[in-house]
Amino acid sequence: MNRIKEMRTRRGFSQTQLANLTGIKYKSAISRIENNKVAPTYLTLKRVANTLCCKVDDIYDPQI
């Protein structure tokens, strides 16, 4: 389970803004990650966490 959408909206970012800030090419990739349709790489999670000013553990727990 992930909390990316929750953290993204709390920070006031759209999916497009988060994609641009993290270097992710398409906003649809953010949507697919948020909706658990794809498992992001650790590098992607690290970029997202850094952009959202939090730790990877704060936004993603693959065990849930």
Secondary structure, DSSP 8 states (H G I E B T S, - for coil): -B-HHHHHHHHT--HHHHHHHHT-S-HHHHHHHHTTSS---HHHHHHHHHHTTS-HHHHB-TT-
